[in-house]
């Protein structure tokens, strides 16, 4: 993952871990962490059912999604969920960034990232396109968060296409992340897969030549995974090509101190994490 994508993800990702998000979703009427997670990330698509959320999120066990969706929409309509999410992002970023929230780099990064988000083609990118259709917030730190959301979902939609092309289903994608070490050993429980499903996907990957007998990634597995990551980067390229090398470099420069400050705040993003985001 190129540095700019790591920085974009680091700016977006605290919404999944902050106390402010948990409090906002609870106040909106949602029940528990996973209902807040699935509803807040999918509400831009309206009231999607569990099949749509499972399809677009990809690596979650269907049963985990079904425990939250569609019940979430009975407790809280999508518009209210999105308001709670933006409120949570605002409060989280204000706490994590402190005085940096008014730094000129925030406004400059917001302008550049918004340009990149606006240039993302929507075809085949359902989550990215849904978030791109939401209004751009007026405040720079939230405009930057909005753009970071669109961009990370754009890359994520492409990553799903790469996983499908590479022949990895959702459970297998999680198992490979654990083998690589970018996700924690608790990934199975976090994504809702049973021990039987986990063992079966481990056996499939071993039979395919991806995993050794003790569950480590083989040379073939590393090579095939690298090919998937290369495809992911290629499919993500249109977003930054719209900026050009100079503006992309400047976006990276502006994001760097913000992301480092967020990560350095402690607890904002755990490492390793379920998103397979490497340390900044």
N, C-alpha and C positions, 0 to 999 in steps of 0.2 A: 504494500500500500504506500503510494507516494506521500511525501510529507504533507502536502496541502490537504489531501483527503483525511489524513490522521488528525490534522488540526481542525478541519470542518467537523469531523465526528466528535472531537473532544469538546467543541463549543456547544454542540447539540445535545450530547449524551447525558448530562447531569439531570435532565428531566426525568430519566428513568430511575433515579436513585435518591432524589432529594425529599426531605421531609415536607417541603412546601408543596410538592406535587401530591404526595399522599394526603395531605390536609385538604388541598383544593378538591381532589376527586371525592373524598369523603363528604365534604361540605356540599358537593353537587348531587350527592345521593348514590354514588357508586359504592359497591360492596367489595372491599378487599383489594390487594395489590393487583392481581391479575385482571380483574374487571377494569380497574383504572388503566392498566397498561393497554389492553386490547381495545377498549373503547376510545381512549385518547388518541391512539395512533391510527385508528381506522375511521374515526368519525368524519374525517374529510371526505370519505366516500359516501356519506349519507348514513343509512342504517344497514350496512352489509350483514349478511347472515354468516354463520360459522364456516360455511364452505368457502365463501369469498375471503374471509380473514385467514383461514388456513392456507388458501392458495397464495395469497399475496405476502403472508409472513413466512411461509414455506417450511421453516425448520421446527415448528411447534407440533407436538402431537395433537391430532384433531380433538381428542377428549379434553385437553386443557383449554382449548378455545371454546368448546361447547359448554363449559361450565360458566363462561362469562358472557358469551354472545349467543343468542340475541337478547338475553335477559337485561343486559346493560341498558338497552334502549327503553325498557319499561321504567327504569329508575331515573333515567336522565337522557333527554333528547340530544342528538348530535351537536346542535348549536350551543347548548349549555356546556357540553363536554369540551368543545373547542375553546369556549371562553375560559373555562377552568384551567385548561392546559396553558393558554397564553398567560393567564394570571400567574400560574405556577412558574412558568419560564421567567417571567419578569422578576418575581420575588427571589427565585433561585440565583439568577444572574446578578442581581443587585447584591446579594450576600456574598457570592463567590468573587466577584470582580471588585467590589468596593469602589474606591476612587477611580479605578481604571474604566469604569463604565462610561465616564464622560471624556475619555481620552480621544483625541482626534482620529487615532487609528481605528476606533470602533466605527465611526461614521464612514471612514474611507473603505474599510473592509465591507461594511454593509452595502455601499454603493457598488463595489466590484462584485461581491457575491450575488447581489440582486440581478446584476447584468448577466452573470453566468446562469443563474436559475431561470431567468426569462428566456434564455437561449436553448434550454433543454427541450429536445423534441419529445412530445408526449407519447408517440406510438410505442406500444409495448411496455409502457412505464406507468402502470395504474396508480401506485401509491404516490409517486412523484407528481404525476399530473393532477391528482386530487389535491395535494397540498399546494401546488402551484396556483390552483384556482382560488385559494383563500386570499383575502385582502392582505396587502403588505402593511404591517404595523408602521405607525409614524415614527416612533422612537428608534434611534439607530441601533441600540443593542437588541431590540426585538426584531427589527427588520433584518439584522444579521442572523438572528436565530431562525427566523422564517426561511431565509435563503439557505442556511445550513441544513434545515430540515428537508427542503426540496432537493438539494444537491445530494445529501446522504441517501435519500430514498431513490433518487435517480441512479446512483451507483448501486444501491441494493437491488433495485429491479433488474439491472443488468447482471448482477451477480447471480440472481436466480436463473436467468437465461444461461449463464455459463455453467452453473451446477447441473442444469438439465442436460446441456450439451455434453458435459463431462460424465454423465450417468450417475450422479450422486443424488439420492433422495434426501428428504429433510433429516431423518435420523442419521444417515451416513455422514451428512455434512457436519453434524454435531460431533460425531465420533472422530472424524478426521481432525477437527479443531482441537479436541482433547489430546489426540496423539501428537499433534504439533506442539501443544503447550500454550496456545493462544487462548484457550478456554479452560476453565477449572474442571477438576474431576466431578464437580457437582452439576455439570452441564446436562446430564441425562435427567436429573430430577427437575432442574430449572425449566427445561423444555417439555417436561411431562411425559417422557417415554418410559415404558415399563422395563424392568430388568430383562424380561424375555425378548422384547423388541430390540433392546440394546445388544444383547448377546447375539441375536440373529443378524443384526446389521454388522456386528464385528466379524462374524463368520463369513458374511458375504464379502466384506472388504479383504479378509485374509484369502479367500478363494480367488479373488480378483488380482491378488498380488500386491495389494496396497499395504497390508499390515503383516508384521511378523507374528510368530506364535505367542509372544508376550505382549502384543498390542502396540508395538512401536511402528512408526511409518517406515516402509521399505524405500529403497532408492527409486523403484518404480512409482510408489505412492507419492514421493516427493516430486518427482518429475511430472506426474499427471496433475497433482495439485497445483504446481507452478503454472502449468498450462491453463488451468481454470482461472488462476489469479491474473495471468496475462490477458485472458479474454475479458475478465472483469474490467481491467484497466483500459483495454481498448474500447469497450462499450461505454465507459465513463468519459472518454476523451472529449466528446462533443461539447460538454459543458464548459471545459476550460479552453478548448480551441476557440470558442467565441470571444474569450478575453485576449488571447494571444500570449506569448511567452513573457513579455514585459509586465503586463497587468497581472498575470498569474503569479509571477515572482513577487510583485508588490502585495498581492492578497496574502501570500504566504508570510511575508514580513510583518504585515499588520496582524495576522491571526496568531503568530508565534507567541508573543508575550501574553496574549489573552488566554490561549490554551494552556500555556505553562503555568499561569497564575491559577487557573481553574484546577488543574491536576495537582498543583502544589498545595492547594487548600486542604487537602487530606479528606478522603472519603467521598469526594465528588464523583469519582469514577474508580471502581475497584479494578485492580490488575492481579491476575488475569480476569477477564470478564466474559459474559455470555455473548457479546458482540464480536469477540475475537479481535478487539482493538488492541494493538500492541502499545507498550508504554511510550509516552511522548518523550 
